[in-house]
Amino acid sequence: MTPISSSDDVFRYFREKRGLDGDGDMDAIALFAYALVEHDRIDWIEHFKGIHDGNAPTTEQTLEWFSSKPESYFREKEDRAEAWYSGFARWYLRDEIEEGKNDAIRASIGNLAKFWPTFWSGNLVGITSNIVFTALVILFVAMITTDFSFVAWAKALFSKPH
């Protein structure tokens, strides 16, 4: 890492590290990381003025402030910018992400709107056939255990006792 001694050096550092986007502009993460460093620099200047009777730091003091920052400081700002950008992208693209998830579900198990009615109608046929089969079994068991005779039943049904 080349020594950083000014805001321009910070800008160049992030631009060279992250490059340009498809439109030829500086990468958004690099711009946000640069803004985070500049925010810290402005806060430091305000703090400096507060403890030095309103006097702004000299160029040498500003150079020293930049030079005192380790490479990990700039990496941390870049990581924070990347996390912010990732969160913003997820929030901004949440509808597209949800649609992509739904498309993936439809591709793997089919359209849920078609799945559930088919599922229940298939189960309804199965349940109905089980009920009919059970009723027939009960009817046959009743006929066998009561020694049922169709002829005697029909004769009793059609003959009228007077």
Summary of the structure (lengths in Angstrom):
residues: 162
radius of gyration: 40.5
end to end distance: 119.3
largest distance: 130.5
contacts: 357
relative contact order: 0.07
helix: 78%
strand: 1%
